[in-house]
Amino acid sequence: MSDDQAQEDLRFATLIGVTLLEVEPGTALRMHQSYFEPMPPPEAFAGVEQGWPEQLDKLEQLLVLE
């Protein structure tokens, strides 16, 4: 892999932290997402505002079934 390819692969590297908090009457999920340098281009963030809530709704549906 060339240095250019390695840089391209790193462009979208992200770290997602999840904390579960005990609250009444259940559990709250706190999520924090951060990116590494170099930052992804702005178009890489398209759909994030819709995408994360959709994924969390799916997670909630799965947990309700348990």
Residue pairs with C-beta under 8 A, 6 or more apart in sequence:
1 9
7 38
10 36
10 38
11 38
11 40
11 41
11 44
12 35
12 40
12 44
13 35
13 36
14 33
14 34
14 35
14 36
15 33
15 34
15 35
15 36
16 31
16 32
16 33
17 31
17 32
17 33
17 34
18 29
18 30
18 31
19 29
19 30
19 31
20 27
20 28
20 29
20 30
21 27
21 28
21 29
21 30
29 56
29 59
31 52
31 56
